[in-house]
Amino acid sequence: MKVGLIGIGGMGNVHFNCYKKMAGIEVAVADIRVDMAKEKVAGYAPVYESYEEMIKVEKPDFVDICTPSYMHADMAVKAMELGCHVLCEKPMSISSDEAQRMIDAKEKYGKLLMTAHVVRFMAPYVYLKSVIDSGELGKPVHIIMHRLSEAPKWSWENWMLDTDKSGGVALDLSVHDVDFTQYVFGQPKSLEASYQDIKDNTNYVCSTFFYDGFSVNTVGAWYNASIPFRAEYLAVFENGYVESKGGKVTKNGAEVSLEVGEASENTGINLSGADGYSDEIRYFIDCIKCGREPARVAPESSLTSVKLVEEILGKAVRI
Ligand SMILES: NC(=O)c1ccc[n+]([C@@H]2O[C@H](COP(=O)([O-])OP(=O)(O)OC[C@H]3O[C@@H](n4cnc5c(N)ncnc54)[C@H](O)[C@@H]3O)[C@@H](O)[C@H]2O)c1
């Protein structure tokens, strides 16, 4: 099995290190910053400047797109046209129209397409879903999810802080919790939101999703302050609670020991459950090997997350 990794910046490097630890997988890399890419791969994989050239020469089974979000749709469509299955970083794309274009291409070319919604594979969230699904603590009452960071100033050409290129904090960061919420509970009956621009492209978004008998509150922030990244939740049920905080998951106050896979390196982000990156990649490779649709992150479900973010931004009270 061969993967063509497109983009080896921050997240591409995390994926590259996952592939290096996997048996039976060859890697080729494409990045317009060829020197930087060669330094990172240190001879482990061939490096190309053009991803199309890389696909034509290397003929990978699938590509893994880790480029800025506004490039996802064009690259995914082209890669499928050239015969590859596509794993693509979140958000699926910069808009729901672009995401729909990816789904249309998947149908047209008969390829597998999966968005790398890593939170669906991270141990603390896999555990939370299992508690919800089993009903062991009764019905949910209220779930609070936070994803807070200083504004990302490290991206290539600072694309992340350009809302037209990243979708801003709502589509780039808060989408993790929005996606998890709709993955577990489906479409909310209604939602409310607020949004605040702070300064110098820093901002925060707060959303509340209303379901029958419970609500989910998600907060995503890129603060103009150097606070350490944190992604946490508190889920309160009729008969108890589950909390993920400071890298620990507790149920009714007692620490839960989670099965974690092979840990990837400390990414500085998503501190808890960093192993999810390898798990999501392995899952997609298994789908290719078995010729099975990636039902755990169906493309239509990733599209729903982009649509929900659009609804949040459309309805948000501007503070
Ligand atoms: N799942 C997560 O936890 C997570 C975390 C961070 C970022 N992401 C997502 O990963 C994607 C990449 O983000 P990042 O932080 O790695 O950004 P980045 O700026 O660090 O890296 C982007 C890379 O793409 C390369 N690139 C630009 N144009 C290219 C082209 N035409 N062909 C090939 N390479 C090209 C750049 O040189 C750079 O190396 C984004 O969609 C982002 O939302 C996901």
The ligand as an ORCA input file, in Angstrom:
! r2SCAN-3c Opt
* xyz 0 1
  N      -6.779     17.219     12.959
  C      -6.158     18.148     13.623
  O      -6.011     18.072     14.835
  C      -5.569     19.316     12.869
  C      -4.694     20.181     13.518
  C      -4.104     21.202     12.771
  C      -4.440     21.374     11.441
  N      -5.346     20.539     10.864
  C      -5.717     20.720      9.448
  O      -4.644     20.254      8.640
  C      -4.540     21.042      7.442
  C      -3.129     21.601      7.353
  O      -2.892     22.434      8.476
  P      -1.395     22.675      9.018
  O      -1.518     23.161     10.401
  O      -0.566     21.485      8.757
  O      -0.929     23.877      8.056
  P       0.574     24.266      7.688
  O       0.514     25.665      7.209
  O       1.473     23.956      8.846
  O       0.973     23.268      6.508
  C       0.423     23.355      5.217
  C       1.453     22.807      4.254
  O       0.893     22.773      2.944
  C       1.953     23.094      2.023
  N       1.369     23.501      0.750
  C       0.830     24.679      0.397
  N       0.409     24.655     -0.886
  C       0.703     23.411     -1.361
  C       0.535     22.768     -2.638
  N      -0.055     23.393     -3.664
  N       0.984     21.511     -2.758
  C       1.583     20.847     -1.737
  N       1.778     21.412     -0.524
  C       1.337     22.681     -0.330
  C       2.728     24.202      2.739
  O       4.025     24.358      2.204
  C       2.736     23.657      4.174
  O       3.875     22.858      4.402
  C      -5.639     22.098      7.548
  O      -6.776     21.701      6.844
  C      -5.933     22.157      9.034
  O      -7.250     22.573      9.334
  C      -5.892     19.518     11.540
*
